Amino acid sequence: MITTDLLIIGAGPTGLFSVFEAGLLKMKCHLIDALPQPGGQLTELYPKKPIFDIPGYPTVNAGELVDNLMEQIKQFQPGFTLGETAETINKLDDGTFEVTTNKGTVHHAKAVAIAGGLGTFEPRKPVLENIEKFEENGVEYFVKEPEHFRNKKIVIAGGGDSALDWAIFLSDVASDVTLIHRRNEFRGALDSVEKVQALKDLGKINLITPAEVVALKGDSHITGISIKSNDEIIDLETDFFIPLFGLTPKLGAIANWGLEIEKNAIKVNNALDYQTNIDGIYAIGDVNTYPGKLKLILCGFHEATMMCQSVYNRLNPGKKYVLKYTTVSGVDGFDGTRKEAEKAVVKKID
């Protein structure tokens, strides 16, 4: 069993920043996310897209923002359960919670913050006969461990950043990479499109456009696919088929936890601390709703800050916390590090 002070469901930007705010209050955090890496939508959907409304950053790439958040919270040593979804929650007699994932991992926490963005993400699956038969038997919707594809033949389908980025990355891992898109044009970062063009010219990526996969072949494991391109059917041998058509957000199992739901979002008390109708469970970021709600990252950061103050009071009843500015008090990490402003120099001027 994984034990922590604050269990955060969702490792997007709001969930990650919660770790920093909780760390300032000396509370340990653990995060659960269905995706195989932290960052939520920023990492999975548009890592190279610029964001323009983060204070202090005239522009910052989504992936860079996630990297910075991870660096910021590193000193507070959070734990991660990735590639798993929070399935059930039980409130114990002492007011603490047990959360179990779809893979049976049990977490025990004194408070729970749902920071699931728009909910759990489910891959958009191509409509292909028997595709469920090959899931985890050659059909992969996420690249969880690149080494899994070492010296294998792979086919990637998609026209966005994820398809381009993984085609580029896996061109140095797999023995054969084929990228398929139903259009000739790709919707992704310009430098990624240019890299794919260069790798195609070098013979490291096979590019087939316009085309789409129409059939999967194999018995217990995929062995090949059929592609339709310009009214011609092309058969390819492959060890893996990776369709990257984006993700569909859903509340998933969270919708069955007894929380008050309104239009696929969790209602919270925004006048105080973003707590739900269940004492000890909070919802922050895009997953919550209240009058005047704005689905912005910077609003999620504010909600995370107020939530952590409330959790501190919950965990330390009767103990008054005096807010200190980090510019004055510094930041003490759980790893023994300390960050503080340089001391003022006291010296007489002759």
N, C-alpha and C positions, 0 to 999 in steps of 0.2 A: 504494500500500500504506500502511495506517495502522500506525504503529509506536508501541509503548507499553511501559512496564515491566510493568504488570499489566493483563491483559484480563479484564474482569468480564462474564460472560454472565448477564444478568438485571439490570434496573434497578429492582427493587423496593426496599423499605426496607433490606434487608440489603446489597444491592449498592451502594446509594447511600452507606450509612454506611461501607462498605469504602473508598470514595474518601477520606473524612476521615482514617481511620486510616492509609491508605497515604500520604496527604499529609503527615502528621506525620513520616513516615519518609523524606520527600523522594522518593517514588515516584509517577510519573505513571500515570494510569489512563484507560482507555477502556472504555465499556460498550456492549454489544449487547443489544437487546431487540426481540422480535417485535411488541410494541405500539407505537403511534405516538407515545407520550409516556411519560416516566419515571413510576414509581410502582407498577407491577405491579397486583396485585389491588386495592390501596388506591385507585388512580386509576380503574381500569376498572370495578370492580364495585360499590364502595360508598364513593365519595369523601366523602359527607356523614354516614356512620355514625360514631358515637363509639367510641373505643378507650379502655379503662379501665386497662390494665396497662402503660403506658409510664412508667418511673420519672420522677418530677418533674412529671407531668401527671395530675392527678386525672381529667381527661377531655380528649381531643383528637380532633377529627374526622380521619378518615383522609386526606382531601385536605390538611388543614392540616399534618399530620405530614409529608407528602411535600414540601409547600412549604418547611417548616422545614429538612428534610434538604437540599433543593436549595440553600437559602440558606447552609447550613453548609458545603457543599462547593464553593460558587462560587469561593472564593479559591484552590482547587487546580485550577481550569480543566480539568475532565475533558472528554473527547470522547465523543460519542454516535453510535452507528449504530442508528437507530430504524426500526421497521417492517420489520425484516429478522431472520431466524432464523439462528443459527449452524448451518451444515450439515455441514462437515467440519473435522477437525483433523489436522494433521501435526506430529509431533515431529521437529525437524531434528537434524542431527548434533551441533550445538553445545548441544543441550538446550533450545533455544527452540522456540516453537510458531508455526505458521501456521494461522489459523482463517478459513475462507471462509464467507460467508453464502449464502443461497438466491438472492440477487441478484448474487452474484459479487464482493462487497466483500471484499478480503483484508486481514487483520490479522496483524501480527507482534508477538509478546509474549514476554517472558522467563518469565512464569508466567501461568497461567490459573486463575481462580476461577469456578466455576459457582454462581451465586446465583439460579437460575431459579425460586425459589419451588416451586410444584408442577409446574414444567415449562413448556413453551411453551403458550400459550393458543390454542385453536382455537374459533372462534365456533360456537355451537349454531345450526345452520341449520334453518329451517322445511322441512318435507317438502312441496315443491312441484315439480311437473313442470317440467323444463328450467331449474331455478334456476341450475345450473352455467353454462348458456349465457349468462346475463345477469350473472354475476359480473364486476365491473369494467366492465360495460356497462349500468350502471343499478342493479345490486344491490350495496350496500356494507355490510359488516359492521362497519366502523369509520369514524368521522369523522376522517380524517387532516388534511384541509385544509378548514375551513369555507367559505372563499371559493369552493371548487369548486361550492358549491350556491347561489351568489349569483344571485338572481332566477330560481330554478328551482322547479318544483313537486316537493315531496318527501312521501313517506309513511313514517312511522316506526311500527314495530310493537313493542310491549313494554309492560311494566307496572312496571318497576323504576326505580332512580335514573338509569341511563344514558338510558333512553327519555325520561323526564321532563326531565332536564337538557338533552339535545340538542334536544328539542322547544322548550324555552324559548329556548335560545341561537339556534337557527336561525330562530325566528320573526322575528328582526330581519335575517336574511340572505336567506332564501328568499322567493319571491313568494307561495308557498302551502304551508302545513304542515298535514298531517293526521296525527293520532295515533290509532292503533288498539290496542285491548287486548281480550283475550277475556273479561275480567271488567269489571264496573263499578268495582270497587275497585282502587286502585293500591298497590303495596308500595314506597313510597319516602319520602323525607323529607317531613314535613308541609308545610314552607314551599314545596317544589317542587310538591306537589299543589295548594296554594293558588294558586301563580303560574300553573299551567296553567289552573286554573279562571278566574282573572282574565283571562288571555289569550284563553280561549274566549269569555268574556263580551264582550270587545272585538272579537271576530271575527278575531283574529290566529292562532288555532289552531282547526282543525276537529277535533272529538273524536267518534270513533265507537266506542261500547261498548254491549253486548258484541259483539265482532265478531272475525273472523279472515280473513286473506288466503287465498284458495283457488286463485287462478290469476294468472299473469303474462302480459302481452301485449307483443308487439313482434317485430321481425325481428332485426336486429343489435344493437339497443339497446332497453331497456324503454320502452314508451310508455304502459302502463296496467296496472291490476291489477283483479281481481275480489274483492269482499269479501262474505262471508256474515254477515248480521246479522239475528237474529230470523227465520230461515228465508227471508230475502229476499237476493237477489244484487244487489249494488251495484257498478257499474263506475265506476272513477275514472281520469282521465288523470293521468299522473305522469312526471316525468323521472328520479326516483330512488326506490328502495325500500330502506329501511334497517331490517332486522330486528335488534332488540337483545334477544336472549333469553339473554344471559349467555355465559360462556366455559367450555370444557371443557379441563382441564389434561392435558397429555401430555408425557412426556419428549422425544418427537420424535426428531430425529436424534442427540441426545446418547446415546440408548440403544445406538447402534451404534459408539461410540467406544472400545470395549474396556474400559469401566469396570465395576467389580463392582456389579451391580444386585441389590437385594433389595426385593421388593414395590413396584416402580416408584419406588424411591429409590436414591440412590448411597451405597454403603457408604464410610465414612471412618474414619480413625484419630482418634478423639476424645480419646485419651490424650495426644496431642501437639499436632497443628496442623490437623486436619480435612483432611488430604491423602488423596487417593484411592489406588487401587492403582497409578496412573501417576504417577511422580515429576514434580512440577512442576504437577500439576493438583489443585486443591482443590475441595471442594464445601461450601457453607455455606448456612444457612437451611433452609427447609422441604424443599429438594430432597435433603438428605442423610439418612442414617440411621445410628444406632449405639445400643448399649445405653443405655436411659434417655432417649432422644431426646424432647424436647418441641418441638412445632411452635409456637413463640411468637416474636414479633418481637424481644423482648428477648434471647432465646437466640441468635437470628441475629446480633444486635449483638456479643455476646460472641465467637461463632465468627469473625466478621469481624476482630475485634481480634487474636485468636490467629493467624489465617491470615496477616494482614499482617506480624506479627512473623516468621513463618516465611519468608515471601517475601523480606523484607529480608535475612535470613541467607543465603538462597539466592543473592540478587543480590550480596551483599557477603561472600563467604567469608573468614573470618579476621578480619573487622572487628567488634569488639564494640560493640553498641549499649547505651548506658546509658539506661534508662527514666527519663524526666523527666515530672513532672506538669505539665499545661498551665497550672495555676494559678500555677506558679513560672516555667516556661520560656516561656510565651506560645505563640502560634501564628503562624508565618510562612507567608503564602500565596505561591503561585507568581506571583501577580499583583502582588507587591511590597508588599502590605498586611501589617500586623502587629497582632495583638491580644494585649494583655497586661494583667495586673492593674495597678492604680494603685500606684505606689511608696509605700512607707511613709514617712511624714513624720517626720523626725528634728528635734525641737525641744525645747529646754529649757523646762520649766514653772517659772516663778518662784513 
